[in-house]
Amino acid sequence: MASALGRLARLSLLTNARSSPLSPSCGPGRIVTLCRTAVCSSSGAILPQPKKTPFGLVRIAVVVVPFLYLGTQISKNFAALLEEHDIFVPEDDDDDD
């Protein structure tokens, strides 16, 4: 849905380019050319490809796994603390009669 909204916005910019306040001049015959700065420079030259980070998934796993383990240990210890102080203790209902 976001891509459809983006296309609609670009289409409206292209159709309203002559009356756009972003245009450098409102004279007849002037056409505004849009340029995506992520792909090309302000002069219109195509930028080189971005550098790929090697071992991207390995780096993500190296960060996620230890912090996921740390989070589980903290939550386990906090649950034990709550149970020890009788703040949150599940009731043992034996209604299996």
Backbone torsions as a table, in degrees:
resi	resn	phi	psi	omega
1	MET	NA	-36.4	179.3
2	ALA	-66.1	-37.1	179.5
3	SER	-68.1	-34.8	177.5
4	ALA	-66.1	-39.4	177.4
5	LEU	-66.8	-37.0	177.8
6	GLY	-64.6	-42.7	177.9
7	ARG	-64.0	-40.1	179.2
8	LEU	-64.3	-40.0	178.8
9	ALA	-65.8	-41.8	178.6
10	ARG	-65.9	-39.2	179.0
11	LEU	-63.7	-41.9	178.8
12	SER	-67.9	-32.8	176.7
13	LEU	-68.3	-38.3	-180.0
14	LEU	-69.8	-38.0	-179.3
15	THR	-75.5	-28.8	180.0
16	ASN	-103.6	25.2	-174.7
17	ALA	-67.0	-33.3	-177.7
18	ARG	-74.5	-31.0	-179.6
19	SER	-98.2	7.4	-178.5
20	SER	-73.6	139.7	176.2
21	PRO	-69.3	-10.6	179.7
22	LEU	-83.5	-12.8	-178.0
23	SER	-70.7	143.1	-176.4
24	PRO	-68.8	-28.2	-177.9
25	SER	-149.8	148.1	-178.9
26	CYS	-100.1	16.2	-178.3
27	GLY	-71.6	157.2	179.6
28	PRO	-70.0	144.6	178.2
29	GLY	87.2	-4.7	178.3
30	ARG	-84.8	126.6	178.6
31	ILE	-116.3	130.5	-179.9
32	VAL	-89.8	126.3	176.8
33	THR	-101.9	122.7	179.8
34	LEU	-83.8	146.3	-178.6
35	CYS	-135.6	127.2	175.9
36	ARG	-83.4	120.1	-174.8
37	THR	-73.6	-12.8	177.9
38	ALA	-76.7	-21.5	-176.4
39	VAL	-109.3	-33.7	-177.2
40	CYS	-133.2	160.4	179.5
41	SER	-82.0	177.3	-179.2
42	SER	-66.3	-22.6	177.7
43	SER	-84.7	-8.9	178.9
44	GLY	102.4	-2.7	179.9
45	ALA	-73.8	140.9	179.9
46	ILE	-76.7	129.7	-179.7
47	LEU	-77.3	154.6	177.3
48	PRO	-69.0	160.6	-179.9
49	GLN	-63.5	144.4	177.4
50	PRO	-68.9	153.3	179.6
51	LYS	-74.5	136.4	177.6
52	LYS	-86.8	139.7	177.6
53	THR	-87.2	118.4	179.6
54	PRO	-71.9	151.9	178.5
55	PHE	58.9	42.8	-178.8
56	GLY	-61.7	-46.0	-179.2
57	LEU	-68.9	-34.5	179.0
58	VAL	-66.7	-41.3	179.3
59	ARG	-65.3	-39.5	177.0
60	ILE	-62.5	-44.4	-179.9
61	ALA	-64.5	-37.6	179.5
62	VAL	-64.2	-31.0	178.9
63	VAL	-85.5	-44.0	-172.0
64	VAL	-71.5	-46.0	-173.4
65	VAL	-61.7	-49.1	179.5
66	PRO	-63.9	-39.9	-179.7
67	PHE	-72.7	-30.1	173.8
68	LEU	-66.6	-42.1	176.8
69	TYR	-64.5	-42.7	178.9
70	LEU	-62.3	-41.2	178.6
71	GLY	-64.3	-39.5	178.1
72	THR	-67.6	-37.3	178.5
73	GLN	-66.6	-41.5	178.9
74	ILE	-63.9	-44.4	-179.3
75	SER	-67.3	-36.3	178.0
76	LYS	-65.5	-43.6	179.0
77	ASN	-67.2	-37.0	179.2
78	PHE	-69.5	-37.0	176.4
79	ALA	-65.2	-38.4	176.9
80	ALA	-66.5	-37.8	177.1
81	LEU	-64.0	-43.0	177.9
82	LEU	-62.9	-40.9	180.0
83	GLU	-69.5	-35.7	179.9
84	GLU	-64.9	-37.0	-179.3
85	HIS	-93.6	11.8	178.5
86	ASP	54.1	36.1	176.4
87	ILE	-84.7	-44.5	177.7
88	PHE	-136.4	101.6	179.3
89	VAL	-126.6	121.1	177.4
90	PRO	-65.3	139.2	-179.6
91	GLU	-79.8	142.5	177.2
92	ASP	-95.2	92.3	178.2
93	ASP	-95.5	114.6	176.5
94	ASP	-104.4	81.5	179.8
95	ASP	-102.5	39.2	-178.9
96	ASP	-90.0	23.7	-176.0
97	ASP	-64.1	NA	NA
